[in-house]
Amino acid sequence: MNILKFIYMPRFHFSIYNEYLNAYRKKINKIPFYIRRTASDNLPIFLKYKNNKNLVVTVIRKIKGNKEILKREIESICNTNVIEKTDCFLIKGNHKKKVKDYFKYIGY
């Protein structure tokens, strides 16, 4: 009887874990863009200083998928224009914390 309890309990926990993973995968698959992480497992959001550190630009790199939707989302969050370059976005000003919080909220 003890052997049956031992065998039964892990299956229960694994089924809950699998349900959670499936729900998380569905949430991620609905997002039309993808942000790859850096080698140190961080989000690729950087600050670039120009003109003797008088001008701050937020840089978002490693973007794949539908960039237009992400561009509109970031413009609405930061209330500024977003400049689209190849594989990156440039935002005038220091918006690193806002953008990181948004990406963590949607699951990245």
C-alpha positions in Angstrom: 0.0 0.0 0.0 2.8 2.4 0.8 4.3 1.8 -2.7 1.1 2.8 -4.3 0.9 6.1 -2.4 4.5 6.8 -3.4 3.8 6.1 -7.1 0.5 8.1 -7.1 1.7 11.3 -5.5 4.4 12.3 -8.0 1.9 11.8 -10.9 -0.4 14.3 -9.3 2.3 16.9 -8.9 3.5 16.3 -12.5 0.1 16.8 -13.9 -0.3 20.2 -12.2 3.1 21.2 -13.4 2.3 20.1 -17.0 -0.9 22.1 -16.9 1.0 25.1 -15.8 3.6 24.6 -18.5 0.9 24.2 -21.2 -0.8 27.4 -20.1 2.5 29.3 -20.1 3.3 28.0 -23.6 -0.1 29.1 -24.9 0.5 32.6 -23.5 3.9 32.9 -25.1 2.7 31.5 -28.4 0.0 34.3 -28.6 2.7 37.0 -28.5 3.6 37.9 -32.2 7.2 38.8 -31.4 10.1 37.2 -29.7 13.0 38.8 -27.7 16.1 36.6 -27.4 18.0 36.9 -24.1 21.7 37.7 -23.9 24.4 35.1 -23.1 24.2 36.0 -19.4 20.4 35.4 -19.6 19.4 39.1 -19.3 17.0 41.0 -21.4 18.8 42.9 -24.2 17.9 46.4 -23.1 20.7 48.9 -22.9 21.4 52.6 -22.4 23.6 54.4 -24.9 25.0 57.8 -24.0 25.8 60.4 -26.7 27.0 64.0 -26.9 29.2 63.9 -23.8 26.4 62.0 -21.9 23.9 64.8 -22.5 21.7 62.5 -24.7 20.5 59.1 -23.4 19.1 56.5 -25.9 17.4 53.2 -24.8 18.4 50.4 -27.1 16.3 47.2 -27.4 18.1 44.4 -29.4 17.5 40.9 -30.6 13.9 41.4 -31.7 12.3 38.7 -34.0 8.8 38.5 -35.3 6.2 41.2 -35.9 8.1 44.4 -35.0 5.2 46.8 -35.8 3.1 45.5 -32.9 6.0 45.7 -30.5 6.8 49.2 -31.7 3.3 50.4 -31.1 3.3 48.9 -27.6 6.6 50.5 -26.6 5.4 53.9 -28.0 2.3 53.7 -25.9 4.3 52.7 -22.8 7.1 55.3 -23.1 5.0 58.1 -24.8 7.8 58.8 -27.3 8.7 57.9 -30.9 10.5 54.6 -31.5 13.1 54.5 -34.2 13.3 51.1 -35.9 16.6 49.8 -37.1 17.6 46.3 -38.3 17.1 44.0 -35.4 16.9 46.8 -32.8 14.8 49.7 -31.6 16.0 53.1 -30.4 14.0 55.2 -27.9 15.1 58.7 -27.0 15.4 59.0 -23.2 16.0 56.6 -20.3 13.1 54.1 -20.5 15.0 51.0 -19.5 13.0 50.2 -16.3 9.6 50.7 -18.0 10.5 48.5 -20.9 12.0 45.7 -18.7 8.9 45.8 -16.5 6.7 45.4 -19.6 8.7 42.5 -20.9 8.6 40.7 -17.6 4.9 41.3 -17.3 4.2 39.6 -20.7 6.4 36.7 -19.8 9.9 37.3 -21.1 
